[in-house]
Amino acid sequence: MSSFVDSAQLHAKAGNGGAGCVSFRREAHVAKGGPDGGDGGKGGDVWLEASHNQASLLGFRDHPFRRGTDGQHGTSKRQHGSRGKDVVVSVPLGTMVHGPEGQLLVDLKGPGDRWLAAEGGLGGQGNARFLSNQRRAPAFAEQGEMGEELWFDLELKLQADVALIGFPNVGKSTLISRVSAARPKIADYPFTTLVPNLGVVRVGARSARPSDATEFVMADIPGLIEGAAEGRGLGHDFLRHVERARVLCVLLDLSEMAPRPPEEQLEVLLGELGRYQADLLTRPRVVVGSKGDVAAYELDGTQSISAVTGEGLDKLVGTLAGLVTIARDDEAEALEHEIVVHRPIPEEITVERDGPSSWTVHGRAARRAVRFQDLTDDQALAEIIHRLRELGVDRLLTRAGVHDGDVVTIGALSFEWWRDEVGTGLDRGEHHRATRRERLARHGRLDGNGSDDES
């Protein structure tokens, strides 16, 4: 079984927030202790972080699940629940994250790049948070918010300094085994290499002055054939690993066993690269004749090497090291890059019509506004009404065309909508009370505390 995996899935489940506590102070010699329920803790987040210590997505093939821990519930005496622990998931450099519909969300290119894959739910507020001059004994608290739960598709594009390009069995694996410590599978039949192999090549002083040495990563890309850009052979499975290589090293088979003359090989290879991604043809590249010890062809202006005898390897490695150094210098300003998040920012609150007389309000802020433990509590309902009005949900529903008597759903709460000259609300009871207060106020029979003087 191969230890290199360049595509996998991730299931990220953030921790749930802890529930707020409903509690009242109970102590000796304290006749009426006030509310002292603590808040729930926030659930743990799930983060993705690019790391040099990961070489492939193998760890996600059989175990795609990553979960943050839940926040603890609040308790009495205003003691808040502890926060859930975050989970930091290490992925290889060059990991691209796609959403369920295939949209690119983020590209983690540099070491230490982090991206929030799933956000933990907020903890619920305890009843001590709802104490006010008008509400002296709040007997309700917030429920903890559910953490995000999402599936992602992960795709790895290797970030090698040099990519070896060539037909199958041209000698790429033998070359990388001679100039680095990589030990790929080598055989005399096509498509011996089924996964990219990476090797670190060191050029220059080894002991006296290590700082004078140049190191670069060389990738042995599985052999390309005509039609690879359209998916033939290994096609798109490995062409994407060429995209981020700084330098291309094109190997041409000079032996009499070559499938076609070296000029035609070069034409086909460059044509496939150009059809796959046009800017690959503008990358620095070195064209090399392989199998020089048994060469049956000659190609003017092309260096010849033999990975078996070692002929021309030092010169080739020195040339590649120079091109890599130049390419790195050109990219120096891009090292301190910002992570580009491709996920569009959704509208915070939206209204969707589900049927002739039913509507659903979407948006995290709206769902947070109604996340109370006891939705039958009058004080909790009054707080919900206040929050929704502050968010402008009543205006959004009016613009959408909601009518009196329509059923509106927000999270776990469903209610009948009404509207008149007094305002809008969740239920007829609140509507009647507001209407009565308005009528009494017009007749001067409402005192300063908001209560009428009728017996």
WOKAUR-V696422 format. One record per pair of residues at least 12 apart in sequence whose ideal C-beta (glycine too) atoms are under 7 Angstrom apart, sorted by the first residue. I is the first residue (numbers start at 1). GAP is how many residues later the second one is. Records with the same first field share a line. If there is no record, write none. Layout:
BEGIN
I->GAP + GAP
END
This chain:
BEGIN
2->192 + 193
3->53 + 55
4->52 + 191 + 192
5->51 + 52 + 53 + 56
6->50 + 51 + 149 + 150
7->50 + 147 + 148
8->49 + 52 + 53 + 56 + 146
9->51 + 55 + 142 + 143 + 144 + 145
10->50 + 54 + 56 + 142 + 144
11->53 + 54 + 140
12->34 + 54 + 105 + 106 + 138 + 140
13->54 + 105 + 134 + 136
14->29 + 30 + 31 + 32 + 54 + 104 + 105 + 106 + 107 + 133 + 134
15->28 + 29 + 53 + 54 + 55 + 56 + 69 + 105 + 106 + 132
16->27 + 54 + 55 + 105 + 128 + 130 + 131
17->23 + 24 + 25 + 26 + 54 + 103 + 104 + 105 + 106 + 107 + 127 + 128
18->22 + 23 + 52 + 53 + 54 + 55 + 56 + 63 + 105 + 106 + 126
19->21 + 54 + 55 + 105 + 122 + 124 + 125 + 354
20->17 + 19 + 20 + 54 + 104 + 105 + 106 + 107 + 121 + 122
21->16 + 17 + 52 + 53 + 54 + 55 + 105 + 120
22->15 + 105 + 117 + 118 + 119
23->12 + 13 + 14 + 53 + 104
24->12
34->97
35->92 + 93 + 96 + 102 + 103
36->40 + 41 + 42 + 92
37->37 + 39 + 89 + 90 + 91 + 104
38->36 + 37 + 40 + 41 + 42 + 43 + 88
39->35 + 41 + 42 + 84 + 85 + 86 + 87 + 90
40->31 + 32 + 33 + 34 + 41 + 83 + 84 + 104
41->30 + 31 + 39 + 40 + 41 + 42 + 43 + 82
42->29 + 41 + 42 + 78 + 80 + 81
43->25 + 27 + 28 + 41 + 77 + 78 + 104
44->24 + 25 + 40 + 41 + 42 + 43 + 76
45->23 + 41 + 71 + 73 + 74 + 75
46->20 + 22 + 41 + 43 + 71 + 72
47->39 + 40 + 41 + 42 + 67 + 68 + 69 + 70
48->41 + 43 + 49 + 60 + 66 + 67 + 69
49->39 + 40 + 41 + 63 + 64 + 65
50->41 + 43 + 45 + 58 + 60 + 61 + 62 + 63
51->39 + 40 + 60
52->41 + 59
53->37
54->36 + 37 + 38
55->37
56->36 + 100
57->35 + 97 + 99
60->94
66->21 + 23
67->20
68->16 + 17 + 18 + 19 + 52 + 79
69->15 + 16
70->14
71->12 + 13 + 52 + 73
74->52
78->50
81->42
84->36
91->17 + 63
92->64
93->16 + 17 + 18 + 66
94->15 + 62 + 63 + 64 + 65 + 150
95->13 + 59 + 61
96->59 + 61
97->18 + 55 + 57
98->54 + 55 + 57
99->53
100->51
104->238
105->236 + 237 + 238
106->233 + 235 + 236
107->233
110->227
113->226
115->224 + 226
117->33 + 35
118->29 + 30 + 31 + 32
119->29
120->27
121->23 + 24 + 25 + 26
122->23 + 246
123->21
124->17 + 18 + 19 + 20 + 247
125->16 + 17
126->15
127->12 + 13 + 14
130->253
135->244
138->241
139->238 + 240
140->232 + 233 + 234 + 237 + 239 + 240
141->232
142->229 + 230
143->228 + 229 + 230
145->223 + 226
157->83 + 84 + 86 + 87
158->38 + 61 + 83 + 86
159->85
160->38 + 57 + 58 + 59 + 85
161->55 + 56 + 57 + 84 + 85 + 86 + 163
162->54 + 56 + 57 + 83 + 85 + 87 + 158 + 162
163->56 + 58 + 79 + 82 + 85 + 86
164->12 + 54 + 55 + 56 + 57 + 85 + 87
165->56 + 59 + 77 + 83 + 84 + 85 + 86 + 104
166->57 + 84 + 85 + 86 + 103
167->56 + 57 + 58 + 86 + 92 + 98
168->22 + 23 + 55 + 57
169->19 + 20 + 21 + 23 + 54
170->53 + 81 + 83 + 120
171->80 + 119 + 120 + 136
172->48 + 79
173->12 + 13 + 19 + 20 + 24 + 47
174->12 + 133 + 134
175->132
176->21 + 23 + 42 + 44
178->129 + 132 + 135
179->22 + 134 + 138
180->19 + 20 + 21 + 38
181->18 + 19
182->15 + 16 + 17
184->13 + 36
190->33
191->31 + 32
193->27 + 29 + 30
194->28
196->23 + 24 + 25 + 26 + 42 + 45
197->23
198->19 + 21
199->19
200->15 + 17
201->14 + 15 + 17 + 116
202->13
203->114 + 115 + 118
214->107 + 111
216->105 + 108
219->22 + 26
221->17 + 20 + 21
222->12 + 16
224->45 + 48
226->42 + 46
228->44
229->43 + 46 + 47
239->37
242->38
243->34
246->78 + 81
247->36 + 37 + 38 + 73 + 76 + 77 + 80
248->35 + 37
249->37 + 39 + 71
250->16 + 19 + 35 + 37 + 38
251->37 + 39
252->13 + 14 + 35 + 37 + 38 + 47
253->12 + 37 + 38
254->35 + 36 + 37 + 38 + 41 + 42 + 43 + 50
255->36 + 39 + 40 + 41
256->40
261->36
262->27 + 35 + 37
263->36
266->21
284->39 + 43
286->33 + 34
287->15
288->14 + 15 + 17 + 28
289->13 + 14 + 15 + 16
290->15
291->15
292->12 + 13 + 14 + 19 + 20
293->13 + 15 + 16 + 18
303->12 + 13
348->15 + 17
349->12 + 14 + 16 + 17 + 42 + 44 + 47
350->12 + 13
351->45 + 46 + 49
353->47
357->48 + 49 + 50
358->48 + 49
359->38 + 41 + 43 + 47 + 49
360->49
361->32 + 47 + 49
365->26
366->25 + 27 + 44
367->43 + 44
369->15 + 18 + 19 + 22
370->14 + 40 + 41 + 43
371->40
372->12
375->38
381->45
384->42
385->40 + 41 + 45
394->30
397->20
402->15
404->13 + 14 + 15
415->12
418->13
422->12 + 13 + 16
437->13
440->12
END
